[in-house]
Amino acid sequence: MSKQSAGILLYRKNNNQLEIFLVHPGGPFFKNKDLGTWSIPKGEFLDDEDPLAAAKREFEEETGKAVSGDFVPLNAITLKSGKIVHAWAVNGDIDSKTVFSNLFEMEWPPKSGKKQSFPEIDRAGWFDVETAKLKINGAQAGLIDQLEEMI
């Protein structure tokens, strides 16, 4: 069975302009990458776990902020890796400059035998729709398209 992730597409209206909240992956592999690497806050969940509960948990783990509101389910998308992403859109507002993420550990530098900790996300931001579509992982851009149709 394919791996599954659940995430939250947080959006707001700012001066009548739709803005999308995205996070940038932390760690050394993404340090100098921008376009096509951002994501909605999301993470994997197990088959016996409620996907929306997992999406809320992952949002809080990756941003340090709880999210609430009227969650609208979006159609799942499939990443190039085959992973299926279930997502919910919710209108809300958080300060992107005050997010803080949980950490993950990996061997770095490679083959050094040394473990280092890195934040799962290293920054977050609000973007207009056009910019968000450039920054987000290509497969996830479909989630923004669904949001635009919904609004």
C-alpha positions, -999 to 999 in steps of 0.1 A, spaced: 0 0 0 12 35 -8 23 58 20 -2 84 30 2 119 44 -24 143 58 -21 181 58 -37 214 62 -40 241 35 -43 272 56 -55 303 37 -66 339 44 -78 369 26 -55 400 29 -69 431 12 -92 409 -8 -63 389 -21 -61 351 -14 -30 341 5 -16 306 11 4 295 41 34 272 32 64 257 50 99 251 38 115 218 47 145 219 70 177 200 69 207 202 47 192 189 15 167 218 11 188 245 25 195 263 -8 163 252 -26 133 274 -30 109 270 -60 91 237 -60 102 227 -25 77 243 -2 47 224 11 15 225 31 22 214 67 16 176 65 29 143 77 24 105 74 -3 87 93 -12 51 100 -42 33 85 -60 32 119 -56 69 125 -82 95 116 -66 115 87 -80 149 98 -67 144 134 -33 135 119 -34 166 97 -41 188 127 -13 171 147 12 175 119 3 211 115 10 217 152 43 197 151 56 216 121 45 251 131 41 250 169 6 264 164 -27 247 167 -52 252 139 -90 253 142 -120 262 121 -142 247 95 -121 221 77 -131 215 41 -119 183 26 -100 185 -7 -95 157 -32 -64 137 -24 -34 142 -47 -5 118 -55 31 129 -53 57 116 -78 69 92 -51 34 76 -51 26 90 -17 -11 100 -14 -17 134 3 -51 140 20 -57 177 27 -82 200 43 -86 237 36 -93 260 65 -95 298 67 -72 312 94 -43 334 103 -10 327 121 22 347 123 46 329 100 76 346 117 69 328 150 65 292 138 88 266 153 91 230 143 99 197 159 133 182 151 145 152 132 179 135 134 200 122 106 236 113 98 254 145 87 277 149 69 269 117 50 290 86 60 305 106 89 289 85 116 278 117 133 241 124 140 228 160 139 193 174 146 175 197 122 141 214 123 115 196 102 107 230 87 131 259 87 107 287 78 71 295 68 54 322 49 22 336 34 22 339 -4 -3 351 -31 -17 323 -52 7 328 -82 38 328 -59 25 298 -39 21 278 -70 57 284 -80 71 276 -45 50 246 -36 59 210 -47 44 207 -82 19 179 -73 6 199 -44 -3 229 -66 -35 210 -74 -46 216 -38 -43 253 -44 -63 249 -77 -91 232 -57 -91 260 -31 -94 286 -58 -124 267 -73 -140 264 -39 -137 301 -30 
